[in-house]
Amino acid sequence: MAVRKNPIICIGAALIDESYICHAQPVRGTSNPAAYYRSAGGVARNIASHLSLLGHQVELITHFGSDPGGKWLMNECQSCGIGITHAIINDFETGRFAAVLSPDGDLFAGAVSTHFEEQINPDFLRQKTDLLKTASLLLIDTNLNAYTLKWLLNFSRSEQIPCIIEPVSVPKAARLLQADLQDVLLITPNRDEMLAISGNHAETNTNALISGVLEKGVKFIWIRNGKHGSGIFAKNYSYKLDAPVVNVTDTTGAGDAGLAGWIHAWLMNRSIEECVRYGHAMSALVLEVKGAMRADLNFDLLEETYLNYK
């Protein structure tokens, strides 16, 4: 693969993921016996990691604490080739995400603690404009606060840099409610996140929700539905693809992996349909392992999985 000279710049959360896979279907309001493991996480960090392993030049703008967990997380980033020179490192504790999973790997409950959005703000990003102007693509997640999201969207539009948004969750997707989404290349909400972005919580028609977000100026909306596949939509265009058959170990980070696969294909100038198929192939690879990362990921493994897609 010919690697682009300009970096992909990912701006968002880097977290320590702490996962608890329950031995039986978890029950609310009580203690559930479980197996524990730790992995590197955070939406922007996960996507950055996958893209770096696939051979792309990636810079991650995020926050790391100077605590032992932060040092471990920084090492995890550097070991897979992510550039972290422009990250903030200080005495605030490194962010953490705790997930309680059912035995089949589905998320039962999750909680996150992070100082990230207080650290990465417009004042800080203005100091990074020389770097940001070199980006081949900006990937941002909505762990950023509304003011920072607005600044980045305005910047990408004025500099004509393609921008992709991962909405993260319903409460954080709501930060896009007042944002100008004109010319955003891609956004990846589920139905509930579309409700938050549109502010039209009474709307029950999914097609109307999609149309409402497209009317905000977004070029493509990609809706992932797990084992039911996904659909990508633009004005006067739609494409749907069934999910591949996968032996699921853990669903953590599958959406992040899928978006990395889509970006990878888009940067190779593949068609939108091929981008979606690459996204599915990437998700399948990550669903087979514990945690949000596939340690043996590389360009050839993804190509093989893509070509064998059924």
C-alpha positions as CSV (number, residue, x, y, z in Angstrom):
1,M,0.0,0.0,0.0
2,A,1.2,3.5,-0.8
3,V,1.1,5.4,2.5
4,R,0.0,9.0,2.2
5,K,2.7,11.5,3.3
6,N,0.2,13.7,5.2
7,P,-1.0,12.2,8.6
8,I,-4.4,11.2,9.7
9,I,-5.0,13.3,12.9
10,C,-7.2,11.7,15.4
11,I,-8.5,13.9,18.2
12,G,-10.4,12.4,21.1
13,A,-10.1,10.1,24.1
14,A,-7.4,7.7,25.1
15,L,-8.5,5.4,28.0
16,I,-7.6,2.4,30.0
17,D,-10.3,-0.1,29.3
18,E,-11.2,-2.4,32.2
19,S,-13.5,-5.2,31.2
20,Y,-15.4,-7.6,33.3
21,I,-16.8,-10.6,31.4
22,C,-19.5,-12.1,33.6
23,H,-19.7,-15.9,34.0
24,A,-23.5,-15.8,33.7
25,Q,-26.0,-13.3,32.3
26,P,-25.4,-10.2,34.5
27,V,-28.0,-9.1,37.0
28,R,-28.6,-5.4,38.0
29,G,-28.2,-4.3,41.5
30,T,-25.9,-7.0,42.7
31,S,-22.3,-8.4,42.4
32,N,-21.7,-10.5,39.4
33,P,-18.7,-13.0,39.3
34,A,-16.6,-12.2,36.3
35,A,-13.2,-12.5,34.6
36,Y,-11.2,-9.3,34.4
37,Y,-8.7,-7.9,31.8
38,R,-7.2,-4.6,31.0
39,S,-6.6,-3.1,27.5
40,A,-5.8,0.1,25.8
41,G,-9.0,2.0,24.7
42,G,-10.7,5.2,23.9
43,V,-12.5,5.8,20.6
44,A,-10.0,8.1,18.9
45,R,-7.1,6.0,20.3
46,N,-8.6,2.8,19.1
47,I,-9.1,4.1,15.6
48,A,-5.6,5.6,15.5
49,S,-4.1,2.3,16.6
50,H,-5.9,0.3,13.9
51,L,-4.9,2.8,11.2
52,S,-1.3,2.8,12.3
53,L,-1.1,-1.0,12.2
54,L,-2.5,-0.9,8.7
55,G,0.5,1.3,7.6
56,H,-0.9,4.8,7.9
57,Q,0.9,7.8,9.5
58,V,-1.2,8.8,12.5
59,E,-1.0,11.5,15.0
60,L,-3.2,11.4,18.2
61,I,-4.2,14.5,20.1
62,T,-5.4,13.4,23.5
63,H,-4.6,13.5,27.2
64,F,-2.5,11.1,29.2
65,G,-1.9,11.3,33.0
66,S,1.6,11.0,34.4
67,D,0.3,8.2,36.6
68,P,1.5,4.6,36.0
69,G,-1.6,3.8,34.0
70,G,-0.9,6.8,31.7
71,K,2.7,5.7,31.1
72,W,1.4,2.2,30.3
73,L,-1.1,3.6,27.9
74,M,1.4,5.9,26.2
75,N,3.7,2.9,25.7
76,E,0.8,0.9,24.1
77,C,0.2,3.8,21.7
78,Q,3.9,4.1,20.7
79,S,4.3,0.3,20.3
80,C,1.8,0.3,17.5
81,G,3.3,3.4,15.8
82,I,0.9,6.1,16.9
83,G,2.5,9.6,17.1
84,I,1.7,11.1,20.5
85,T,4.1,14.1,20.4
86,H,1.2,16.5,20.4
87,A,-0.8,15.0,23.3
88,I,-1.2,16.6,26.7
89,I,0.6,14.9,29.6
90,N,0.0,16.2,33.1
91,D,-0.9,15.2,36.6
92,F,-4.6,14.7,36.0
93,E,-5.5,11.0,36.2
94,T,-5.6,9.0,33.0
95,G,-9.1,8.3,31.8
96,R,-10.7,4.9,32.4
97,F,-13.6,3.0,30.9
98,A,-15.1,0.1,32.9
99,A,-17.3,-2.4,31.0
100,V,-19.5,-5.1,32.3
101,L,-20.1,-7.7,29.6
102,S,-22.4,-10.6,29.3
103,P,-20.8,-14.1,28.6
104,D,-21.4,-13.6,24.9
105,G,-19.4,-10.4,24.9
106,D,-22.3,-7.8,24.7
107,L,-22.1,-4.7,26.8
108,F,-24.4,-4.8,29.8
109,A,-23.2,-1.6,31.5
110,G,-20.3,0.8,31.1
111,A,-18.9,3.8,32.9
112,V,-16.2,6.3,32.0
113,S,-14.1,8.7,34.0
114,T,-11.9,11.2,32.2
115,H,-10.5,14.8,32.4
116,F,-10.0,14.7,28.6
117,E,-12.6,17.3,27.6
118,E,-11.2,19.9,30.0
119,Q,-7.7,19.5,28.6
120,I,-8.3,19.5,24.8
121,N,-10.0,22.8,24.1
122,P,-9.9,25.5,21.4
123,D,-7.1,27.4,23.1
124,F,-4.9,24.3,23.1
125,L,-5.8,23.4,19.5
126,R,-5.0,26.9,18.2
127,Q,-1.4,26.1,19.2
128,K,-1.6,23.1,16.9
129,T,-2.9,24.7,13.8
130,D,0.4,24.2,11.8
131,L,0.0,20.4,12.5
132,L,-3.7,20.3,11.8
133,K,-3.3,22.0,8.4
134,T,-1.1,19.1,7.3
135,A,-3.8,16.5,7.9
136,S,-5.1,14.2,5.1
137,L,-8.1,13.6,7.3
138,L,-9.4,14.7,10.7
139,L,-11.1,12.0,12.9
140,I,-12.8,13.5,15.9
141,D,-14.9,11.9,18.6
142,T,-17.5,13.5,20.8
143,N,-15.6,13.1,24.0
144,L,-14.6,16.6,23.0
145,N,-16.9,19.3,24.5
146,A,-19.4,21.3,22.3
147,Y,-17.2,24.3,22.0
148,T,-14.2,22.3,20.9
149,L,-16.2,20.3,18.4
150,K,-17.5,23.6,16.9
151,W,-14.0,25.0,16.6
152,L,-12.7,21.8,14.8
153,L,-15.6,21.7,12.4
154,N,-15.1,25.3,11.5
155,F,-11.4,24.7,11.1
156,S,-11.8,21.6,8.9
157,R,-14.3,23.4,6.7
158,S,-12.2,26.5,6.3
159,E,-9.1,24.5,5.5
160,Q,-11.0,22.0,3.3
161,I,-9.8,19.0,5.3
162,P,-12.1,16.0,5.2
163,C,-13.6,15.4,8.7
164,I,-15.2,12.3,10.2
165,I,-17.2,12.3,13.4
166,E,-17.7,9.3,15.7
167,P,-20.6,10.2,18.1
168,V,-19.5,7.9,20.9
169,S,-22.8,7.8,22.9
170,V,-26.2,9.3,23.2
171,P,-25.3,12.0,25.8
172,K,-22.2,13.0,23.9
173,A,-23.8,12.9,20.5
174,A,-26.1,15.6,21.8
175,R,-23.1,18.0,21.7
176,L,-23.6,18.1,18.0
177,L,-27.2,19.4,18.2
178,Q,-26.1,23.0,17.6
179,A,-23.1,22.2,15.5
180,D,-22.7,23.2,11.9
181,L,-22.2,19.9,10.2
182,Q,-21.9,21.3,6.6
183,D,-19.3,19.3,4.6
184,V,-18.6,16.7,7.2
185,L,-17.5,13.6,5.2
186,L,-19.0,10.9,7.5
187,I,-20.8,10.5,10.7
188,T,-21.6,7.1,12.3
189,P,-24.6,7.4,14.7
190,N,-27.0,4.7,15.8
191,R,-30.7,5.5,15.9
192,D,-30.7,6.9,19.4
193,E,-27.6,9.1,18.6
194,M,-29.4,10.5,15.5
195,L,-32.3,11.5,17.8
196,A,-29.8,13.3,20.0
197,I,-28.1,15.0,17.0
198,S,-31.4,16.1,15.5
199,G,-33.1,17.1,18.7
200,N,-36.3,15.6,17.3
201,H,-37.0,13.0,20.0
202,A,-40.6,12.5,18.9
203,E,-39.5,11.2,15.5
204,T,-40.1,7.4,15.1
205,N,-39.2,7.1,11.5
206,T,-35.6,6.1,11.0
207,N,-35.6,7.3,7.3
208,A,-36.8,10.7,8.5
209,L,-34.0,10.9,11.1
210,I,-31.4,10.1,8.4
211,S,-32.8,12.7,6.1
212,G,-32.8,15.3,9.0
213,V,-29.1,14.7,9.7
214,L,-28.2,14.8,5.9
215,E,-30.0,18.1,5.7
216,K,-27.4,19.5,8.2
217,G,-24.9,19.1,5.4
218,V,-23.3,15.7,6.2
219,K,-22.2,13.8,3.1
220,F,-22.6,10.3,4.4
221,I,-24.2,8.6,7.4
222,W,-23.1,5.1,8.2
223,I,-25.4,3.2,10.6
224,R,-24.0,0.0,12.1
225,N,-26.5,-2.6,13.5
226,G,-24.2,-5.3,14.8
227,K,-25.2,-8.8,13.6
228,H,-27.8,-7.2,11.4
229,G,-25.2,-5.5,9.2
230,S,-25.0,-1.8,8.3
231,G,-26.3,0.8,5.9
232,I,-24.7,3.9,4.5
233,F,-26.8,6.9,3.3
234,A,-26.3,10.1,1.3
235,K,-28.8,12.3,-0.5
236,N,-30.4,10.1,-3.2
237,Y,-28.1,7.2,-2.3
238,S,-28.1,4.2,0.1
239,Y,-26.3,0.9,0.4
240,K,-26.8,-1.9,2.9
241,L,-24.6,-4.9,3.7
242,D,-25.2,-8.0,5.8
243,A,-22.8,-8.7,8.6
244,P,-20.2,-11.5,8.1
245,V,-20.5,-14.7,10.2
246,V,-18.2,-14.2,13.2
247,N,-17.5,-16.2,16.4
248,V,-17.8,-13.3,18.8
249,T,-15.5,-13.1,21.8
250,D,-16.0,-9.5,22.8
251,T,-17.9,-6.6,21.2
252,T,-15.7,-3.9,22.8
253,G,-14.3,-1.6,20.1
254,A,-15.9,-3.4,17.1
255,G,-17.5,-0.1,16.0
256,D,-14.2,1.7,16.3
257,A,-12.5,-1.0,14.2
258,G,-15.2,-0.8,11.6
259,L,-14.7,2.9,11.2
260,A,-10.9,2.4,10.9
261,G,-11.5,-0.1,8.1
262,W,-13.8,2.4,6.3
263,I,-11.2,5.2,6.6
264,H,-8.4,2.8,5.4
265,A,-10.4,2.0,2.3
266,W,-11.4,5.6,1.7
267,L,-7.8,6.7,1.8
268,M,-7.0,4.1,-0.8
269,N,-9.7,5.7,-3.1
270,R,-12.0,2.7,-2.9
271,S,-15.7,3.0,-3.6
272,I,-18.2,3.7,-0.8
273,E,-19.5,0.2,-1.1
274,E,-15.9,-1.2,-0.7
275,C,-15.3,1.1,2.3
276,V,-18.3,-0.4,4.0
277,R,-17.1,-3.9,3.2
278,Y,-13.7,-3.1,4.6
279,G,-15.3,-1.8,7.7
280,H,-17.2,-5.0,8.2
281,A,-14.0,-7.0,7.7
282,M,-12.2,-5.0,10.3
283,S,-15.1,-5.4,12.8
284,A,-15.0,-9.1,12.2
285,L,-11.3,-9.3,13.0
286,V,-11.8,-7.4,16.3
287,L,-14.9,-9.3,17.4
288,E,-12.8,-12.5,17.5
289,V,-10.5,-11.3,20.2
290,K,-10.7,-9.9,23.7
291,G,-10.5,-6.1,24.0
292,A,-10.8,-3.4,21.4
293,M,-7.5,-4.2,19.6
294,R,-6.3,-7.0,17.3
295,A,-2.6,-7.3,18.1
296,D,-1.7,-9.2,14.9
297,L,-3.5,-6.7,12.6
298,N,-1.7,-5.7,9.4
299,F,-2.5,-4.7,5.9
300,D,-2.3,-8.3,4.5
301,L,-4.5,-9.8,7.2
302,L,-7.2,-7.2,6.5
303,E,-6.9,-7.8,2.7
304,E,-7.3,-11.5,3.3
305,T,-10.3,-11.1,5.5
306,Y,-11.9,-8.6,3.0
307,L,-11.4,-10.9,0.0
308,N,-12.9,-13.9,2.0
309,Y,-15.9,-11.8,3.1
310,K,-19.1,-13.9,2.8
